[in-house]
Amino acid sequence: MKHLDLDETNIDLTVIINEIAANQSEIVITRQGLPVARIIPYTISDAPTKNYPLRGMPIKIAADFDEPMPELWDALGK
């Protein structure tokens, strides 16, 4: 983990991103010795797939999916 102090260096964001991509390590940005931000590498496991638990699972549709439901017609009085 590398520390960069905002007061001591003129930080170029492109240089930081290139270093993170090359080393796959995090960088902590400090101001007057106190940490203010942490930049970490992005990984595929960080992708927002956690909100879709059924993604990738097979879909099974019953053979009588589009048939009228007798209970529904009885409930509607038709």
Secondary structure, 3 states (H helix, E strand, C coil): CEEEECCCCCCCHHHHHHHHHHHCCCEEEEECCEEEEEECCCCHHHCCCCCCCCCCCCCCCCCCCCCCCHHHHHHHCC
